[in-house]
Amino acid sequence: MNYFIGKNQDNHAPISNGNVLAWLQQYDVKCRPVDKISQLFFQNFDMSSSLLDNPGSYILVKDQNEKVWYDPYGIVQERLGQIGEIISLNSTQYLNGYGIYEVVSHKGNTVVRTKSWAPPNRNSFIRSIEVKTLRNNPSEASIYPVVYLQNIVQRIENIFISRISGNQWLATTVSPFAKGITGNIAKAVTGGEVTIFEHSLQPVPLIFTIPVQTIPGPEYSRPVYQVFSAGTSKEEALQELEETLVQISQSEQHTLQVWQTWYNKSIGIDTLSPKLEYFWRLSNTLTKMSLQRDGTPTIIGFRPYQGNVWIRDSLWIASTLALAGHLEDAVRALYATLSYLIERPDGNYYFAYNVVTRLPNEHAFENDTTGLILYGIWQVWARVRNHRIIHDMWPIISQSTKWILKNRDSSGLIHPDAGIWETFGPHLGENFEHMTWTTAISAFGLIRAAEMAEAIYENEKANQFRQGAYELIRAIHKHNVHKGIVTRSLESRLLDASVTLFFSEFPIFPKEWLNPTLKAIQQRLEDPFIGGIWRHESLTTEEGDLKPWTGPTFWLGEAFLINHDIKQAWKYFNHNYNNSSFCGLMPELLYSRGRPRGIGMPSYSQSGVIRSLLLYKNLYSSRGPS
């Protein structure tokens, strides 16, 4: 069962080079199969930077020997009674797990292969299009790339320019150059009367009419390239397009080589099966793709949160990059993420920010930010071993530790909040709780802050931090652990999957709590029908998620690894792998309404692959440098 195939408008395969970001989609909102560029983004990857209009860009193809068009939307009707079939998706993959996305699909005897990539260090995006026949017979085919532009303002020969805002421009064409027609798509591809060009203050489809391509038997036709280039001015976009076109024939191979070189910096991990090797490479790639040019991690997948920076998720990305050996990227991500921090009135930090305005943008109240900040700084420092990181971050370290030590109430636990899932509190008609997650990550942060303090000879501070951590763990033991089972909070004996992390990735809980907690979670958080682990037991959120999440499923598997139960660990790891898309993407969860939630920052999904495999291979050292 592959429940994350892309069957809703929020599910996208991302392609990015830090300068531009594309969403690639195989199913539209009505679950119609279509291989298309759903959206392109330039600068900040915020929704306001979207370059295309709906429905993005897709392809029409007419094999000269066939009666039926390769036509995902059934637009072309050449004759009465014309019948056909939906497009079939043969395969989707990131080539070698790297930064080029390939889709092979067919309709009737017509097979179309597209490859999409963002060339390194360019503000451009390229899609190559090739055609062959399913029966491997020679033929000829006409290819018609279709792109919906928001606002065409100029045409220069066969280059079309769209102005989205005062400092955002898009130039697009095809290579080799071909005539572009705006207006009625069906007429444009069948030779009917159609408007050749007009200024448009409203979205308009643009159709490129590629000359007939030869299909030489079983091989694909020569590639046709569709090119998009962005800039802060018309001149910049045109120059970017020109420079991209000059290197167009070498661009695919060059892009693969750059990704290969980057990947070779990854920590060595041996004896993986071909399937796991692909997931490992892909997950490394996606952590890199979640970074903008300045290193800021942003949501890369689903619309409600596009263009936001989550401190928790971003630090997860930064630390995963460090664990995987991508130290330069990890440092850049750490510094860029923490540059967004703004203190709340109580001295903690807000946890979500708009990437453009850099202003807080959150809907719940969470107190785990300071603990996570301390963990993130420590994890990057522990791999890089550069004390300058500690010195640069010391004001943030001091503020975070001060907040944790001062914000415990009479229970000894951190003040009540909404927890890791943002699901407990007045915004959902519930009270905040003394969450185990919040207090435990605060304790873990203090322990790591003590190590950093000692590294710069702040020994008195280190002792203070360790004492605070001890007191927090003791409070958890007193209030939130019952018969060895670690529960969600002081107020509730229900379960929360996040507690398993404190046996594996953040190991501060005593081992005697492990077996009872594992047993309880298996009994009460495992989906009885499809397996996998729910994130918490009360199951009340805005979307009513009643199905497993990828992150908690990985986390429970990791806890079984710590418990030396390899078979049970792989039961949960394989649940995630088996429920990935064909190209290897993993969803965050499957909603109760039956729709998978699209990939966001790969913090709990793809980076779960990296962390769990490192733990499995004994390459994850949560203790830091020796």
N, C-alpha and C positions, 0 to 999 in steps of 0.2 A: 504494500500500500504506500503510495506516495501522495500524502495529503497536501504537500506544499509544491504544487506544480506551477503556481502562478495564477490560479483561477479566481482572482479578483483584482480590482484596479489598484490595490495597495501592495501587490506583490511584484517586485521588480528584481532583475539581475543588474547590479550596479557595475558601471565601468567608470573609473576616474583616474586622473593623473595628478590630482591636487589642484589643478587649474580649472578643469571642466569636469562635470559629472553628468553621466547619462543614466537614465532608467531604461532598461530593455524589458520588454513584456511579451509573453506568449499567449496570454488570454486577456481579452478586454472585459469590460464591466459585465457583459452579458455572457461571459464564459465562451465567447467565440474564439477559436484558435486563430492567432495572428502573430506573425513575427514582426515586431515593430519597435521603433524607438519611441518610447512613451513620452519622454521629456528630456531636455538638455538644460543644464544649469551652468551659470558663469558667475564668478565672484560670490563667495560666502555660501553658495548652495542653498540659499534661502528661497522660499516660494516666490518672492518678488523678483528673483533672478531667472525665472523660467523663460526659456527662449522660444518654445514651440507652442502652438495652439493645439487643442484636442482635435483629432486623435493622434497627434504626433506625426510619425513618418513610417510608411510601410511600402510594399512593393506589389505591382501588378506585372504579370508575365503572360505572354501569348506565344506558346509553341506553335509554329506555323503548321504543323501536322495534326494538331489537336483541335477539337471542337470546343473544348471547355477551357476557360481562362484560369490561371492561378490568380485568384481574386478573393481575398479573405472576406470582403464585405458584400460580395455579389453585386457589385456596382455595374459591371459591364454586361449588357444584354444585347448581343448582336442580332439575334433572330428570335422570333416567337417560339415558345416551347423549349427554349434552351434549358438544359438541366445540368446539374453538376453535383459535387460533393464538398463537404467541408475540407479545409486543409488539415493534413495529418502532420503532427510534429514527430519527426524521426529521432532526433537527438538534440540535446543542448549541452554544452560544456564550455568551461574555460580551458583553452588549449594548454595542456600540460599543467593545469591548475593555475595558470598565470593570467596576465591582464588582457587577453584577447578572448572575446566571447563568440562562440560559433553556434549557429542554429542550422540544422538541416531539416527541411520540411518538403512535403510534396502534395500536389493535387492532381489526380489522374496520373498521367505519364510525366508530368513536369516536376522536376526536382530543383529546389532552390537552396543554395547554401549562402548564408551571410556570415561575415566575420566583422566584429565591431571592436574598435580600440581607440584610446586617446593617446596620441603620440607623446612621448616624454618631452617635457618642457615646452609644450605648445598649448595655446588656447584653442585647440582644434579637436574635432572628433571625426573619425573615418569609419565608413561602413563599406566593405567590399561585397559585391553581389555576383554570384556565378550560377549558371544554369546547366543542367544536364537532363537526361531522360531516365525514367525508372527502368525502362526495358533496354537501356544502353544502345539504342539505335541513333544514328546520326540525324541531326535536324538543324533547324534554325529557330531562334527565339527573339522576340522583342521584349525589352525590359523597360519598365516605367516606374522609376522611384517617385513616390508621392510624399510631399511634405506640406503640412499645414503651418503656415507662418502667421504670426500675430498681426504684422503691419508692414507690408512691403512698401518701401519708399523709393526704391530706385532699381533699375536694371541696367547693368553694364554688359552688353553682349549676352552671354549666358550665365552671368553671375547675378544673383538676386540678393538684395540687401533689405534686411528688416530692422527697423528701429524699435526697441522695446522701451527705452527710457532715454533720458538725456545723456547717460554715460554707459549705455549698453546697446551694442549693435551685433547683428548676426549676418554673416555673408555665407551664402551656400551655392554650390554648383555640383556638377558631376565631371568625372574624368574617365575617358576622353570627353571633351566638351560636347554637349548635346542641347538641342533646342528645349527651352522651358516654356510651358504654357500655363497660365492661370485661368481658373474658372471651372467649368463643368468637366469632371474627370472622365466620365464615359465618352463624351464627345471628343475630348482631347486624345484619347487612345484609339478611337475608331475613325478619326478623320472628319468628324462633323464640325459644324460651325461653332466656334468658341472664341471668347475674348482672348486676344494674344497677350495683352498686358494693360493693366490700369493701376493707378495709385489706389491703395486700399487702406482706408481707415478702419477696416474691420478684417477679421481673419479670413484668409483665402487659401484654398489648396493650390499648390504648385506641382505641375507634373512635368518631369523630364522625359523626353522621348528619345531613348537610346537607339541608335541604328541597330539593325538586325545582327545578332551575334551567332556565330557558327558553333554548333555543338558537335564535336568530332568523335562521335561514337560513345564509348563508355566514359570519356573524360568530361570534365566541366568546361564550359566556355571560358574565354579569357575574362578576368575580373573587370567589372565596372565599379568605379569608386564614387561614393556619395560623400561629400566633404562639407563639414560645418565649421566655421571659424568665428570666434567671438572677439570683441574688443571694446574698449571704453570710448572709442570713436569710430566713425565709418572708415577713416584712413587706417586705423590700427587693425580693424577686422579684415579689410582688404589685403593689407600687407601680410597678416597672419595666414590668410587663405593662399596667397601667392607662394609664400615660403613652404607651406604644407604641400602644395601641389608639386613643387620642384622635387620633393623627396618621396612622392607618393608610391612609386614602385618598390622602394626599399623600406617603406615605413613599417609594414607588418613584421618583417624579419628583425628590423632594428628594435621595435617595441618588445618583441619576445626576448631578444638578447639583453635588453635593459632589465626586464623582469627577472631573467635568469641570474644576472649578476647580482641583483638585489637579494634574490632568494638564497644565493650561495652564502650570504652572511648569517643565515639562520643557524641555530644550534644544530649540531649533527644528531640525527635520530635514525637508527638503523632497524633493519629487519621488519619493516612494515609491509603488509600486503599491498598489492597495487591499488586496491580501493582506498585503504587508509593513507597511502602515500599521496593519492590525489586530494583527499580531504585535508591532509596536513598542508600541502602546498596552497590549495585554494584558501584555506582559513588564514594562512599567513598573508596571502594576497589581499584578502578582504579587510584585514586589520589595517594594512597600508592604504587601501582605497578609502577608508573612512577618514583619512587625514586630508585636510586642506593644505594648500601650499605653505601656510604659516605654521602648520603642525596641529591646528585645532581639529579635534575629532568632532564630527557632526553626524546627526541621523542621516543615513543614506538610503532609506527605503520607503517609509510610509507617510502619507501626506500630513496627518495632524501635527506631527512634530518636526517636519522638515525645517532645517535651518536653526535648530536649537542645540545648545551645548548643555549636556547633563554632566555635572561634576562626577557623579558616581560612575556612570557609564564610560566617560572619557578617561577617568583614572584606571578603569578596568582595561581599556584599550592600551593606554600607556604602559601599564604593568605587564600586559600580555606581550607587547612588543619587546619589552626588556627581557622577559622570560624566554622568548623565542630567539633572542640574540640580535635583535634590530635596535641596537643601543642608541644610535644617532636619532632615529625616529622616535624612540621612547623619550629621550631628553627633550626633543622639540615638542612632542605632544604634552609632556608634563608642564613645561614652561608656558606653552600656549593656553592650556586648560586653566592653570592657576592664575593667569593674567585676567581672567574674567571675574575673579572673586570680589564680591561686595559684601561687607558685613551686614548682618541683620541687626536690628536694634538691640538684641540680647547678646551680640558678640559672636554668634555662630555665623556661618556663611549661607547665603542662598544657594540652592542646588541646581537651578536651571536658568539659562540665560538665552536671550535672542542673539543670534550670531551677528546681526547687523547693528542693532542698537546697543548690544552688550548689557542690556538691562535685565533684571530678574524677570523670569517668566515661568511661574510655577503655580500649581493648583492645590498643593498639599503642604503639610508642615512636617519637616523631617529633621531629626537631630543627629543623623549618622554622618553628615558631611565632614565634620572635623576628623573623626576616626579614619574615614576613607582617605582624606587628604594625607594624613600621617602615613598610612599604609602605602599610598601611591608614591610619595616622595621617597620613602625607605626602599621600596622595591626597585625603583630606578637607580637610586644611589647604590644599592647593594650589588647591582650588576655592573654599573659603570665605575664604581669605586673612586669617584672624584669628590673630594670634600667640598669643592666649590658649590656643589648642589646644596649641601647642608647650609653653608654660609649664606647663599642667595635666598634660600627658603626659610631661614631661621625666624624672621618675623611671623611668617605663616605658621611655622611649627610652634612657636611660642604662643600665638593666639589660640591655636587649636587645642593645645594641651591645657592652657589656662581655662578655656571654656569647658572642657570635659571635667576637669577637677572641680570646677565651681558649680556645675549644673547637675548635681546629684541631689535627690530629695531625701527625705527621712528613710526611705527604703534602701538607700545606697545605690539605687539604679539611676540611670540617666532619665531626665524628665520625660514624660509621655510624649509620643509623637505618632506619625502615620506609618513608620517603619519602612523597610526596603521597598515594599510594594505600593506605597502611597494609597493604601486602601482602608486605613482605619482613621476615622476622624469625622468632624462635623460636616466636611464636604460630602460625605456619604451618609449623613445622619447617624453616625456612631461616635463614641467617645475615643479619644486618643488612649493608647495603652503604653505601659512600661515594656517596650518591645525587647525581647532577648537579643535580636539582631543589633539594635542600636547600642545597647550597653556592651555587648561582646565586641563589636567592631571598634568601639571606643577603647576598650581594654587592650585589644590587639594593637591599635594605633599608639597607645601609650608605651607598650612594650617596645615597639619599633622606634618610637621617639627616644626612648632611653638609650638604645644602641647608637642612634645618631648623635645624641648629646655627649656620650662618652667619646665618640670619634673626634669631637672638637673640644674635649676636656671640660665639658660641663657636667662634672660627676655628681654634684649636688642635685642638679636638675634630674639627672638620670635616676637617682635613688627616689626622688619624689614621684617621677613618672611610674616607676615600677611598683611603688607602694600603692598609687592610685589604681593601677591595673589589678593588683591583687585584691583590693577592696571591691572593685566592680565584679570580678569573677566570684568572689565570696557572696556578694549580693544576689547574683544569678543563682548560685547554689542554694541559697536560703529561700528565694521566692519563686524561681521559675523552673525548678527541677523537681519532679515528683516521681518517686520510686525509680530514679535513674533516667527518667524520660525528660528531655529538655523540651519545654513547651514554648508557646508563642510569646507569652508575656506574664507579668504578675497577675493581671486581671483575668486571664483565660488559660485553661489547660488544653485548649485546642493546639494543633501543631502548625508549624511553619517550616518549610523546607530549608530556609536559609540557615537554620542552626547547624545543618550538616557541615557547612564550610568551616566551622570551628573545630572540626576533627581533622580536616585535610589541608586546605589552602591557608587557613588561619588557625593553626593548631594550638589552642589554649584550653580546651575542655579536657578534663581527666578521662582516661580511657574507659573507666567503669561506667560512664554514661553512654558509651557508644552502642553496645549491643541493645540495651532497652530502647534507645531512641531509634535505631535502625528498624527494629521490629515494629515499633508503633507506626513509623512512617510508612513502612510497607503495608501495614494493615489498613491505614486510614487515609493515606495520601496517594496511593497507587490507583490509577484508573482500572476498575475491574474488567473493562471490556477491551480497551486498546493498550493498556499498560502505560508507562510513563508516570511522572509525578506532578501532582498539582502543587502550586506554589504555597498555598495555605489552606486551612481546613474550613473556614467559614464560607469561602467562595462567594463573596459579595463584592463586586467591583462595578464600575460604570458599564462594562461590557458583559458582565456576568460570565466570566470565564469558568467553565465547568470542565475543561479539558486540560491535559498536561502542558507544562512549559518545558522548553528545551533545557534552560539553565538548571532548574531544580533536578531534572532527570540526570544530567551530567553530575551534579553535586552528590546525589545519592550514590551513584556509581563510584565516585571518588572516595566516599566514606567507606564503601565496601572494599576498595583497594587498601585503605588504611587498616581495615579489619582482616586483611589477607584472604578475602573471599573473592578470588579473581572471577569465578563463574558468575556470581551475582553482579559483580561490577560490569561485566560485559553484557549481561542481560539488559542493563539500562543504557549503556553506551550504544549498543546495537539498535535499541529502540529509536534513538535519535537518528542514527545513520540510515535506518530503514525508512524513516519518515522524512527524509530530505527530498529535495527536488532532484530531477535528473541531472542538473548541472552541479549539484552538491550543496546548494543553499539550504539552510535550516530556518524554519520559522521560529518566532518566539513562543507561540502557542497556537492551539486550535480552539477557536471560539465555540461556545455552546451553540451558537446559531449556525455552526457548520462551516464557517469560513476561516481559513487560516490567516493569521496576522502576518503582514509582510515583514521582511527583514528590516531591522533598524540598524543602529550601530551593532556590529557583531560582538557585543560585550558578553552576553550570556549564551549566544548561539555558536557562532563560528569560533570565538575564542575559547569556548568550552571544549572544542576539539583539541586545540593547542594545549590547554592546561591539563586535560585528562590524559592525553598521550604522553606529555612530559612526566606526569605523575606515574603513569603506568610503566614508563621506561626508567623510572628512578632518576629523572633529570630535572625534576621540580624540587628546588631546595627552598622551602619556605622559611628556613632558618637563616638565610642570608649568607654572606661571605664567611668563610672559615678563618 
